[in-house]
Amino acid sequence: MNHRLRARERLRKLPDAQRTAWLDIAEEEFMAFGFEAASLNRILTRAAISKGQAYYYFADKGDLYRAVIERAFDEFVGLLEVAPTEPENTAAYWQQIAALFGNVTTILQRNDRLAEIGRGVYREARAQTAIVDLLERLHAYLARLIETGQRLGAVRADLPQDLLTNMAFAALREADQWFALNAIDRDQQTVLALNHRVFTVFAAMLAPGTESCGSVPPATPS
């Protein structure tokens, strides 16, 4: 295990109160200044951490940013209302995906802090580089969703699975970036309507035929 991974493991094993205090300060700095302009020295001074101590728990500013984003991501996942159950058929599969789309949008409309953290990721390329392994985790999750859909006959199987996953992931990231940077100026109903239209595009791209997803309900939370 390399230094970066060992440092992450040590940070995870810190007492909750201490880890939370450090990440709260770091989150405030990154939200205020963005990834590039954020000062690691300011964070360490406010948290009363020496540089030697800091590098024991995170390898660099990028790794600290990653820890902040990972915490926000875990918090976001905890707010999702979609039960992680195995769908029994094509209709149930697309209903779960629709609910997931709707809940994602609703949560970010209601939680300004999480929405702003998400916007920060898309504002700077280096911010995305710092969380590349977290993006890979999402990519793997999507691959499992597609595999499940193919097993049910809800997702097309005429393309290599890795190609289909890469295409779907790229489309989702483009949509997520647009919503992150533009939804703030629109009301919730407008955003939910746009979200559902994006979902129908996503479903049409993945489904074997329009009959596979034609009965999917609007992408709104239950």
Buried (B, 14 or more C-beta within 10 A) or exposed (E): EEEBEEBBEEBEEBEEEEBEBBBBBBBBBBBEEBBEEBEBEBBBEBBEBEEEEBBBBBBBBBBBBBBBBBBBBEBBEEBBEBEEEEBEEBBBBBBBBBBBBBBBBBBBBEBEEBBBBBBBBBBBEEBBEBBEEBBEEBBEEBBEBBEBBBEBBBBBEEEEEEEBBBEBBEBBBEBBBEBBEEBBEBEEEEBBBBBBEBBBEBBEEBBBEEEBBEEBEBBBBE
